[in-house]
C-alpha cells in the first residue's frame, strides 16, 4: 500500500511539473489546482 501511494504521488508530481513547465505563465492559477490535487492524493 505504501509503495503504491508513493508511486501515485510521484506520478502526480511529474504531471504537475509537466503542466507547469508547459503553461508557465499561468503558474499562479495552477497553484490552486496543485494544492487541490495534492490534498486529494494525500487525504
C-alpha positions in Angstrom: 0.0 0.0 0.0 2.7 2.5 0.9 4.7 1.8 -2.2 1.6 2.3 -4.4 0.9 5.6 -2.6 4.4 6.8 -3.2 4.3 5.8 -6.8 1.0 7.7 -7.2 2.4 10.8 -5.6 5.5 10.7 -7.9 3.2 10.4 -10.9 1.1 13.4 -9.7 4.3 15.4 -9.1 5.6 14.6 -12.6 2.3 15.6 -14.1 2.3 18.9 -12.1 5.9 19.7 -13.2 5.0 18.9 -16.8 1.9 21.1 -16.8 3.7 23.9 -15.0 6.6 23.8 -17.5 4.2 23.9 -20.4 1.8 26.5 -19.1 4.5 28.6 -17.3 2.7 32.0 -17.3 -0.4 30.6 -15.6 1.7 29.3 -12.7 -0.3 31.2 -10.1 -3.6 29.8 -11.5 -2.0 26.3 -11.2 -1.1 26.7 -7.6 -4.8 26.2 -6.6 -5.2 23.1 -8.7 -1.8 21.8 -7.4 -2.9 22.2 -3.8 -6.3 20.6 -4.6 -4.6 17.6 -6.3 -2.1 17.1 -3.5 -4.8 17.4 -0.9 -6.8 14.7 -2.6 -3.8 12.5 -3.1 -2.6 12.7 0.5 -6.0 12.9 2.1 
